[in-house]
Amino acid sequence: MLMLRVTGIFLVVLGIIWTLQGLGVLTWPTGSFMLGERDWAVRGIGTAAAGAVLLGLLEWRRRH
């Protein structure tokens, strides 16, 4: 369970970073190919959502 929780958190954080880079809000690292690319923003949203779903399922399982 701990490993799944860590994976979910990792996916959420990674997705947020990708989204911000894709939208051009986070411009680090400066030479990244992801900067300003909307495709990476979409992928980031999907990745963060997958992590949130995983965390939600773990919480639901813990309560039931």
Secondary structure as GFF3:
##gff-version 3
##sequence-region A 1 64
A	DSSP	alpha_helix	2	22	.	.	.	ID=ss1
A	DSSP	alpha_helix	38	63	.	.	.	ID=ss2
###
